[in-house]
Amino acid sequence: MVILGTYKRREMREVCEEVISEITDMSWLSKGDSVFVKVACNSPRPHPAVTDPEAVEAVVGFLRDHGARIVIVGDQGGVEHVRLRSDGRRRSSTQVLMRSNGLLGAVVRSGAALQCFDDRGWDDGYFKPELDFINNWHGRMWLPKILRKVDHIIYLPRLGAHVISGYTCGIKNAVGFLRDDSRLYLHQRGATFHEKVTEINHVREIREKLRFCLTMGRSAMTNYGPDYGERYDFDGFMALCSDSLVDHDSVASALLPWLDDQRKSIHDIYNPNQQADLWNKIVVYLNWGKGAMADYEPISLYNPCTSYLAQLQEYQPEQIEVYRRGDAFFNGWSWENLYVRLLGVDMKRLEKLGRIRLRELLAKCTDGQVKMFNKLYTSIDVIPLDKMECALDQVERTIVKNNEKRLKLEEMEKSRVEKAAYFPPEEGPPRRCMR
């Protein structure tokens, strides 16, 4: 279920009461509970490059009025602006970004506590979660300890395009939780970039505490992004809310290209499917250096975040219920057309993307594994759509096992080399045996 609408002459605090209360009865919130509000503070640039500061004040006020003892707002800026290294060295800080983009002032005015993860320290501020599902992280995910301390989590992202991931909203909002070394692994091993982003949201400390995702703002960034791009200003502000991250981002990712079609700009020449890997390489090289490029893997052209999260959650709705609220929807454009756009599926395009994804995955498999795939499914070109999901799942699991085996062999080789260094062979001629 998703609530979606625009509001011309309403206050955000008032709309929070209306929209959030329709999504949840708030029975999960007891007096004295703590709530962490995860905002998007990627850069020093103002909204829509970051969460709308006015929305922060509205949501904090709503939570406090409903009994929250303490509300904490936080994030960590993008690596191009903020770095916390293992040796304690830093580049700028998230608080500096928030001071520039207006989020710091909003947090202060709201009376919430502020937690910027880069202020907490490399060892003291993070923990290594135990992932209870098959994943692509291989033990390299580190998250802020605040996630274990709070009772509830709220996502308050912004709606915008992204040069690497295509779009950024609820699911992508979780990248801000990652420590610097985890962010390196995310970007460096680009072949599973989208899957790793999705898996952050399925960590037990997040999935069991995430109550809803609310995107509320006066603007959206319709292309390029995340820091620069074409700006779409709503007539008032937009609210998009759901207690399901899958539902929320399914609607958000469908809404964004429609908004982009309404405005023409120089940024329209950018095609993320053609240049995403280039930008990802730039991120790795400029922030972690030439040495980090040795283990680089090209990023996938297909973004499966919503479908993959649905798979992890074992959630497969036949349709998503989208309820219109507020004033005239996007300058009078008919709700019926948007409804069809949101829920309609281009089966031929979906089938084509599935085959592209299968080819990318099979390229990482051994010759023997590819032969076994062809024995089961004949070939990629003839596999029917109803078997595509099963085939993708099997190949992805195979790659995970391959990676685990490879890492184990690398660790064994590393151990052998270290052992040889500690116990070098004796020099001089071989000793003769005495009889």
N, C-alpha and C positions, 0 to 999 in steps of 0.2 A: 504493500500500500504506500502510495506517495501523495503528498499534498504539494500542489504547485500553483503559484499565482503571483500576480503583480499587484502592488498597492500604491496608490497615488497620494492620498491624503490621510495616511495612517502612521502612527508611531511604531517603530520596530518592536518596542517593549509590548505594546498592545497586541501586535500580530503574533509574537511569540506565545502569548497566552492562548491565542486561538488555534494556531497551527500545531504547536507541540502537544497541547491537550487533546487534539484530535488523533494524534499518532499514538500517544501513550497516556494512561491514567495516572502516571507518576507514582504508582504504588511501590515501586522499587526504591524510592527516595524516602528515607526516614530522617527525622529530625536529628541533627548531629552528624550526618554523613558528610564525607568529603567527596568533591567532584573535581576531576581534571578536565579542563576545556582545551582541546588541542586545536590551535589556530594554525594558519599558514603564514609564516613570516620568512619567505624565501629571500627577500632582498630589501634594500632601504627604500625602494620605490613605493608610492602610495597604492591604495586599492584602485584597480582590480588586480595588481600584481601580488597583493596580500589580502588577507581577510579584512572585510570592512570593519573599521574600528567601532562604528556605531552599533554593529551587530554584537560585538563583544560586550558592550555595556548592557545591551538588551538581554542577552542570554544570561549573563552573570546576575542581573537583577531578577530575572525569572527564577533562577535556581535558588537564590537566597530567599526569595519570597515563598518558595515552596519547601523550605526547611533545611536547605544545605547549610551545615555549620561552617564549612570553609570551601571556597571555590578557588581553584588554582588555574591560572592561564599560562600556557607555555608552548615552546617550540625551540628548534635550533635552526639558524639560517642556512642557506645553501652553501656548499663548499667553495663556491667562487667568491663568497663574501666572508664566511666564518670558518675557521679551522681550530680544532683543539687536537694537538698531537700527543702521542704517548709520552713524550719527554716533557710535557707541560707547556711547550711553546704554543702561542696562539696567534691567530690572525683576526683582528677586530673582535666583535662579540655580537650576540643576538640582541642584547640590550641597546647597542649602538644602532642597529638596524631599526628596532622598534621605536627608538626616539625619532628617527627620520620619517618613518612611514605612518606614524600616528598611533600605533598599537600600544606603546608604552603609556601614553596619556590616557587612552581608553581604559587600560587596566587600573591605573591609579584612580581615575574618576569612579570606576565601578566598585572599588573597595576590595577587589580580588587580590590574592597573592600571586606573585610572578615567579615562575621557575623557567629559566633558560638553561638547557641541559649542559651547554658548554661552560657554565659557571660552577658546575658541581664536581669537576675533576675527572680524570681519566679512569681511575680505579674506583674512587669513592662514589661516582655518580651513575655507574652502569652495572648491569648484571647480564649473565649469559643465560637466556631462557632454555628450558628443556622442551624441545619441539616434539609433540606427540603425534606427528603425522609425517608421511614421506615428503621431503622438501629438498630444495636446491641450495641450502645455505651451508651444509657440511660443517656445522658448529661454529660458524663465523658471524653470527648475529649477536650484537650487544645492544641492549635497550636501557632506557633510564630507570633507575630504581623507584622513581615516583609511581610507576605503574603498579608496583606491588603494594604500595602504601595506601593509595586512594581506594575509595569504595566504588566509584563510578567514573566512566569516561564518556565525554561528549566530543564529537567531531564538529568543528566549525570552520570548514574550508572555504575556498573561493572557487568560482567557475572560470576556467581559463584554458587556453591552448598551451601546448608544451612541445618544444622542438624535438624532444627525444621520445616522450611517451604518447604524443598525440594530443592528449588532454590531461588536465589535472583537476581533481575534485576530491571526493571522499577517500577512495582507495589509495591514491597517490599521497594523500595527506600524511600517511603513516611513515613515509620516508624521513620525515623530520625527527622521528624517534631514534634513528640510527647513530651510533658512534662513528667516528671518522674512518676507522679501519673497516667497518661494515659497509660504509658508503663506497669505499674503494672497491671492495669485493662485488658490490651491487653493480657498479658501472664497468668494472674491469671484465667480469664474466658476463658480457652483454647478451650472450645467447639465451640466458634465462633471466634477463633483466625484469621483464614484466611479471614472470612467475614469482620471483623473489619479492618484488614490491607487494604482490597480493598476499604472499605468505606471512608478511609482517602482521597483517590484520587477523590472521588465524592463530596467532600465538595465544595460548590460554589466558595470559594476563590481560589481553586486550579483548578477545572475543567474549569472555565471560562478564566483562564490565562495560562494554560499549552499549549505551542505551539508545542513542539515535544520532543521526547525522543531519545537520541543518546547514544548508547553503543559503545565506541571506546577504544581499548586497545591492548597491545601486548601479553596479556595472559588471560587465564580464569582459574578459580578454578573448576575442574570438579567433585569433590566429597568431602564429609565431609563438611567443611566450617562452619561459614563464615571466621574464622581467619586462619585456617590451613586446608590443604588438598592437593590433587594432582594438580600440575600446568601444564596446557597445553600452550605451547608457540607457537604462530602463526608465520608463515614465514613472518615476517614484523608485520603488525597489522591488526585487524579486525574492521570493521565499520558496525553497525546495526542501522538503523534509520527509524523512522516512526512518523507521526503526530497523530497516533492512538496508545494509550497505550495498547489496546487489541491486535492489530495486532503485535506490537513490542514484547510483552511478549509471545504471542502464538508461534512466531518464536524462541525466545530466549529459552523458556522452552523445545522446541523440539530439538533445536541445542545442548544444553548442554549434554543430555545423549549420543548423537552420538559422541561428542568429548570425553566423558568418555570412550566409547567403544574402542577408539584408543590407550589408555594407560592403562596398568595394574599396580596396586599398592596395598599396604597393606590397603589403605583406601577403597578398593572395598568391604571389608567385612561388611561395614556399610550399614544398610538398614534403611532409614529414616522413613519408614512406621512402623517399629517395635520399634524404639528408640526415635522418636520425642517427645513423651510425657515425657519420662524420662528426656531428656535434658531440656524440658520446666519447669519441676518441679525443676530441679537444678537451673535454672535461677531465678525462683521465690524465692526459699529458700535461696540461697546465697546472693541475692541482697536486698530482702525485709524482710527476716526473717521467723521464724517458724509461727508467727501469721498470715502471709499472706496465709499460706497453708490451713487455716480453710475454706476459700471460693473457694478453687481450683476446677476447672473443667477440666477433661482430654481433651487433644487436639484431634481434629478430624484427622482421617487417610487420608481423602480426601481433596486435595487442589483445591478449585473451583475458585481461584482468577480471572483468565481470563474470564471464563464463567459468573461469578457473576458480574464483571465489565461491560461486554457486556450487561447483563440484566439491570443493573442500567442505562446504557447509551441508552437502547433500540436500540442496534446495533447488528444485527445478519447477518453477511455476509455469502453468500453461499461459498465463498472461499476467501483466502487472497492472493493478488497479491504480489509475491516476485520477485524482480528484481536483478539479479546477476551483480555485478560491480567489477572492480579491476582485479587482477591477477588470476593465477590458484587457484581454490577454494580448500583449505585445502589439500595441497600436492597432487593435481591432482585427488582427488576423484570426480566422475562425478556429475555435477550439477543436472542432471535428477534424480539420486537416492536420493539426498538430497531433491529435490522438492517433490518427492513422500513421503518421510519420514515426511516432514513438513506438507503436506496437507492431507496425508492419515489418516483415522480414524479407529481404531480397535473397531468396534461396540460392539463386545462381551465384551471387557474390559470396554468400556464405560457403558454398561448396568450393568455389575457387580459392578462397582464403584457407580453407581446410587442407586442400591439396598442396598449397604453397607451404603451409606449416609442416605437413608431413615430409615434404622434400627436405626442408631445413633440418628436421629432426633426424631423418634417416642418414643424412650426410655425416652425422656424428656417431653412427653405429658402425660395427664391424661388417665386413663382407658377408660373413656367415649369418649375422643377424638380419641383414638386408635380404638374403636368400630365404630365410625363414619367413620374413614379412611377405615376400612375394608368393611364397607357397600358401600362406594363409589367405591373402587378399588378392592374389593374381598380380596386381600392380596398382600404383597410385592413381593412374588415369581412369581406372574402371571401378574403383571401390565406391559403392553406393553411399549416399549421404547418411542413411540410417546406421551404417557401420563405421562412419568417420570418427565419432566420438570414442568408440571402443578402441579403434586403431591408434588414435592419438594418445589415449591413456596408456596403452601397452608400450608404445615407443618411448613415451616420456619416462615410464618406470624403468625401461631398459637403460636409458641414458643415465638415470640416477644411479643405478647399480654399477654401470661402467665407471662413472665418476668416483663412486665410493671405492671401487677396486683400484682405480688409478691412484687415488690419494693414499690408499693403504700401501701400494707398491712404492710410491714416492717416500713415504715415511720409513719403510723398510730400508730403502736405498740410503736415505739420509742417516739412519741409525748405523748402517754398515760403514759409511764413510767416516762418521764420528768415531766409531769403534776403532777403525783403522788408524785414525789420527792419534788416538790415545795409546794404542799398542802397535807402534811401527815395527816392521820386520827387522830382525837383528842384522847388522852390517857385518861384512867380512866373509871369508870362504866358509862353506858349509862344514860343520863338524863331522869327523869320521866316527863311525861306531866302533867301539872297542870290544873285541871278542876275547 
